[in-house]
Amino acid sequence: MSKKKGRFLFIMTAFFFIFVIAAGCGSKEQKAANTEKAATAPSQENAAAPGVSAPPEQASVPAKVADAAGVAVEVEGSKLTQGELEAEMQEKMALIKDQIPAESIENARAEMRKGLIDGFIARTLLNREISSRKITVTEKEIADVIAEIKSQLPAGVTMDELLKKNKIDAAKMREEIGLNIRINKLIMKELGGKGKPTNKEIAEFYEKNRDKFTKPESVHARHILVAKAPEDTEKIKADKKTKAEELRKQLIAGADFADMAVKNSDDPNKQSGGDLGFFSRGQMVKPFEDAAFSQKNSEIGPVVETDFGFHIIQILEHRSEQIIKLEGETKKRIGAFLEQQKKQAAFDGLVKKQKKSANIVVYGK
């Protein structure tokens, strides 16, 4: 009955800067969409510094036609060769190629290349600034981030497996985490103690995004399905509807719904007594939705016909629309999101300022 099945996604926020260059490859529309997810944005004390792998919205450095003996980009004497760039591109593409349509591969490679070059420029410039300001990181700070990452791994997944899958060794991971922490410290210095959003800023964001903090009306339902097939004749359909009506009569007479579902339903969820859990409008086919949201709790509704067949529906609970209040975890998540926005703005500004005085040459396409 559900239009589509949900997918469970696991996001290792602290590993974005190591494995993903979404900031460099993502469109402005994608970034705007991410903003709309602030209500569920995870809060993380040692979250990755924004844009380390590929800072967004940076002005591109003009490219030179020649490739300068295999050099892809040079920043203040530090060089990334074409071979190194290609090797890194292949590693990153291997991680995402299955998610990209064949006709979009070349475009993805071009975006990937630009992202990696922008990332190299940013890393080199920020490393120089970090060194000049003598910003350091301790082993304990690195260990704390690693412990946080381990605590967020899915059940049964080890750190070694994660590193192997993403083709990175432990030493490289520690190096990246160390750099990330130092960049965070640099950004916080740039913010001058103004990185934390105020209560007023959090409240203003909440008011502007009220629709994101609303739980829609929902119902908890279970059903019994007498399935029909495209090749069914009118006689067969009529017989199936009659069967559904007979099952409904037994339920009204007091038969146990879950037991009846296990024995008679054609839906795969019959083993759970036909329980569909909670769903909101738009998640089920229209005839089923209309019936479910119009029924009273515990009522055995009339037989409903959909493209799947004939349904007997019972509503176990009806929840009205709920407004998520600006408190507790919601307030924390908005605060974390706004803080990350401030860090990103500081990061972009810092890189832009550094690029103005740096000698940067990008070779080839």
C-alpha positions in Angstrom: 0.0 0.0 0.0 2.9 2.3 0.6 4.0 4.2 -2.5 7.6 3.6 -1.8 9.8 2.0 0.9 12.0 4.2 2.9 15.7 3.8 2.8 17.9 3.9 5.9 20.9 6.1 5.5 23.9 6.1 7.7 25.8 9.4 7.7 29.3 9.6 9.2 29.4 13.4 9.7 32.9 13.4 11.1 34.1 11.5 8.0 32.7 13.8 5.4 35.8 15.8 5.1 37.9 12.6 4.5 35.7 10.7 2.0 33.3 13.0 0.4 33.7 16.1 -1.7 30.0 17.0 -1.8 30.6 20.7 -1.2 32.6 20.9 -4.4 30.4 18.7 -6.4 27.0 19.7 -5.1 24.8 22.2 -6.8 23.4 25.3 -5.2 20.0 23.7 -5.2 21.4 20.8 -3.2 23.0 23.1 -0.7 19.7 25.0 -0.3 17.9 21.7 0.2 20.4 20.8 2.9 19.5 24.0 4.7 15.9 22.9 4.9 17.0 19.8 6.9 18.2 21.9 9.8 15.5 20.4 12.1 17.2 17.1 11.9 20.8 18.2 11.5 23.0 16.2 13.9 24.9 18.1 16.6 28.5 17.0 17.0 31.1 18.6 19.3 34.1 17.9 17.0 32.3 18.0 13.7 34.4 18.4 10.6 35.5 21.8 9.6 33.3 23.0 6.8 34.5 22.5 3.3 37.9 21.1 4.0 37.8 18.7 1.1 36.2 21.2 -1.3 35.2 24.7 -0.2 32.0 25.8 -1.8 31.4 29.1 -3.6 35.0 29.9 -4.2 36.1 31.9 -7.2 37.9 29.7 -9.6 41.6 30.4 -10.3 42.1 30.9 -14.0 43.6 27.8 -15.7 46.8 27.8 -17.8 46.7 25.8 -21.0 50.0 24.0 -20.5 50.3 21.3 -17.9 53.8 22.4 -16.6 55.5 19.0 -16.6 52.6 17.1 -15.1 51.6 19.6 -12.4 47.8 20.0 -12.0 47.9 22.9 -9.5 50.7 24.9 -7.7 50.1 26.9 -4.6 53.0 28.9 -3.1 55.4 26.3 -4.4 53.4 23.3 -3.2 52.4 21.1 -6.1 49.7 18.5 -6.9 50.7 16.5 -9.9 48.3 15.3 -12.6 49.1 11.7 -11.5 48.2 12.4 -7.9 45.1 14.2 -8.9 44.0 11.3 -11.2 44.7 8.7 -8.5 42.6 10.6 -6.0 39.8 11.1 -8.5 39.7 7.3 -9.2 39.5 6.5 -5.5 36.7 9.0 -4.9 34.8 8.0 -8.1 35.0 4.4 -7.1 33.1 5.3 -3.9 30.2 7.0 -5.7 30.1 5.6 -9.3 27.2 3.2 -8.5 25.1 6.1 -7.5 25.7 8.1 -10.7 23.8 7.5 -14.0 26.1 6.5 -16.9 25.3 9.6 -18.8 26.4 11.8 -15.9 29.8 10.2 -15.3 31.8 12.7 -17.3 30.1 15.7 -15.7 30.7 14.1 -12.2 34.4 13.6 -13.0 34.7 17.3 -14.1 33.0 18.4 -10.9 35.2 16.0 -8.9 38.3 17.4 -10.4 37.4 20.9 -9.7 36.4 20.0 -6.1 39.8 18.2 -5.5 41.7 21.2 -6.9 39.8 23.7 -4.8 40.3 21.4 -1.8 44.1 21.3 -2.4 44.3 25.1 -2.7 42.3 25.6 0.5 44.3 23.0 2.5 47.6 24.4 1.4 46.6 28.0 2.2 45.1 27.1 5.5 48.0 24.9 6.5 50.3 27.9 5.9 48.0 30.1 8.0 47.8 27.5 10.7 51.6 27.2 10.9 52.1 31.0 10.9 49.7 31.3 13.9 51.3 28.3 15.6 47.9 26.5 16.0 48.5 22.9 17.3 46.5 19.8 18.1 47.0 17.3 20.9 46.9 13.5 20.7 44.0 13.6 23.2 42.0 15.8 20.9 42.6 13.4 18.0 41.8 10.4 20.2 38.5 12.0 21.4 37.3 12.5 17.8 38.2 8.9 16.9 36.3 7.7 19.9 33.3 9.8 18.8 33.4 8.3 15.3 33.6 4.7 16.7 30.6 5.4 19.0 28.5 6.3 15.9 29.4 3.2 13.8 26.5 0.9 13.0 26.2 -2.3 15.0 28.7 -4.9 13.7 30.9 -2.4 11.8 34.4 -1.8 13.0 36.7 1.1 12.4 39.1 -1.1 10.4 36.2 -2.1 8.1 35.2 1.5 7.6 38.8 2.5 6.7 39.2 -0.4 4.3 36.0 0.3 2.5 37.0 4.0 2.0 40.6 3.1 1.1 42.4 5.0 3.9 44.8 3.9 6.5 44.8 4.7 10.2 47.8 7.1 9.9 46.1 9.1 7.1 42.9 9.3 9.1 44.7 10.7 12.2 46.5 13.2 10.0 43.2 14.3 8.5 41.5 14.6 11.8 44.4 16.6 13.2 44.2 19.0 10.3 40.5 19.3 10.7 40.7 20.1 14.4 43.4 22.8 13.7 41.2 24.3 11.0 38.3 24.4 13.4 40.5 26.3 15.9 41.5 28.7 13.2 37.9 29.3 12.3 37.0 29.9 15.9 39.7 32.5 16.1 38.3 34.2 13.0 34.9 34.3 14.6 36.3 35.9 17.7 34.0 34.2 20.1 30.9 34.9 18.1 30.5 31.4 16.7 27.7 30.4 19.0 24.2 31.6 17.8 22.2 33.7 20.2 18.8 32.7 21.5 17.3 35.4 19.3 19.0 33.9 16.2 17.7 30.5 17.0 14.2 31.8 17.6 14.2 33.7 14.3 15.3 30.6 12.4 12.6 28.6 14.1 9.9 31.1 13.1 11.1 31.4 9.5 11.0 27.6 9.2 7.8 26.7 11.1 6.7 24.2 8.4 9.9 22.2 9.1 8.9 21.8 12.8 5.5 20.3 12.3 4.6 16.6 12.6 1.7 16.0 10.2 -1.6 14.2 11.1 -1.0 10.5 11.2 -2.8 7.2 11.9 -1.7 3.8 13.1 -3.4 1.2 11.1 -3.5 -2.5 10.4 -5.3 -4.3 7.5 -6.1 -7.6 5.8 -5.6 -7.8 2.1 -7.4 -10.0 -0.4 -5.1 -9.4 -3.4 -6.3 -9.2 -7.0 -4.3 -9.7 -10.1 -4.4 -7.8 -13.5 -5.6 -10.9 -15.2 -8.5 -11.5 -12.9 -11.9 -11.7 -14.5 -14.9 -9.8 -13.2 -16.2 -13.0 -11.6 -12.9 -13.6 -9.8 -12.8 -10.0 -8.6 -16.4 -10.4 -7.3 -15.5 -13.6 -5.5 -12.5 -11.9 -3.8 -14.6 -9.0 -2.7 -17.1 -11.4 -1.2 -14.3 -13.1 0.6 -13.2 -9.8 2.0 -16.7 -9.0 3.2 -17.0 -12.4 4.9 -13.7 -11.8 6.7 -15.0 -8.3 7.8 -18.1 -9.9 9.3 -16.0 -12.3 11.3 -14.0 -9.4 12.7 -17.1 -7.4 13.6 -18.4 -10.5 15.4 -15.2 -10.5 17.6 -12.6 -12.5 15.7 -9.0 -11.6 16.6 -7.7 -9.2 13.9 -4.0 -10.2 14.1 -4.8 -13.9 14.0 -7.2 -13.3 11.0 -4.4 -11.4 9.2 -1.9 -14.1 9.7 -4.2 -16.7 8.3 -6.0 -14.8 5.5 -4.1 -11.7 4.4 -2.1 -11.7 1.1 0.1 -8.8 2.2 3.7 -9.7 3.2 3.2 -7.9 6.5 0.6 -10.5 7.6 3.1 -12.1 10.0 3.0 -8.9 12.1 -0.8 -9.1 12.2 -1.2 -6.7 9.3 0.3 -3.9 11.3 1.3 -0.9 9.0 2.6 1.3 11.8 2.0 5.1 11.7 1.7 6.9 8.4 0.7 10.4 7.3 -1.2 11.6 4.2 0.6 11.0 0.9 2.3 7.8 1.9 -0.5 5.4 0.9 -2.5 5.0 -2.3 -5.5 7.5 -2.3 -8.5 5.1 -1.7 -6.6 3.4 1.2 -5.6 6.8 2.7 -9.1 8.3 2.4 -10.6 5.3 4.2 -7.9 5.2 7.0 -8.1 8.9 7.8 -11.9 8.9 7.9 -12.3 5.9 10.3 -12.7 6.1 14.0 -10.3 4.3 16.4 -10.9 0.5 16.7 -13.6 0.6 14.0 -13.6 -2.2 11.4 -14.1 -0.1 8.3 -15.9 -1.0 5.1 -14.0 -3.1 2.5 -11.9 -0.7 0.4 -10.8 -1.5 -3.2 -7.4 -0.4 -4.5 -5.1 -1.5 -7.3 -3.7 -4.1 -4.9 -7.0 -5.7 -4.0 -9.6 -5.5 -1.3 -8.7 -4.3 2.2 -10.3 -4.5 5.6 -8.8 -1.7 7.7 -8.7 -1.0 11.4 -7.3 2.2 12.9 -5.5 1.7 16.2 -4.6 5.3 16.9 -5.2 8.7 15.3 -2.7 11.5 16.0 -3.4 15.2 15.1 -0.9 17.5 13.6 1.8 18.4 16.2 4.0 21.5 16.4 7.5 20.7 17.6 8.3 23.1 20.3 11.5 25.2 20.4 13.1 23.4 23.3 15.4 20.6 24.2 16.9 18.7 21.3 15.2 20.8 18.7 16.8 24.0 20.1 20.2 22.2 20.2 20.0 21.1 16.6 19.1 24.5 15.3 21.9 26.0 17.3 24.4 23.4 15.9 23.1 24.1 12.4 23.5 27.9 12.7 26.9 27.5 14.3 28.0 25.4 11.3 26.7 28.1 9.0 28.8 30.7 10.8 31.8 28.5 10.6 31.3 28.0 6.9 31.0 31.7 6.3 34.2 32.3 8.3 35.9 29.5 6.4 34.9 30.9 3.0 36.0 34.4 4.0 39.4 33.2 5.3 40.1 31.2 2.1 39.1 34.1 -0.1 41.4 36.4 1.8 44.3 34.0 1.6 43.8 33.5 -2.1 44.1 37.2 -2.8 47.7 37.3 -1.6 48.8 33.8 -2.7 50.6 32.7 -5.9 48.2 30.0 -7.3 48.4 28.4 -10.8 46.0 25.8 -12.1 47.3 24.0 -15.2 45.3 22.3 -17.9 41.5 21.7 -17.8 
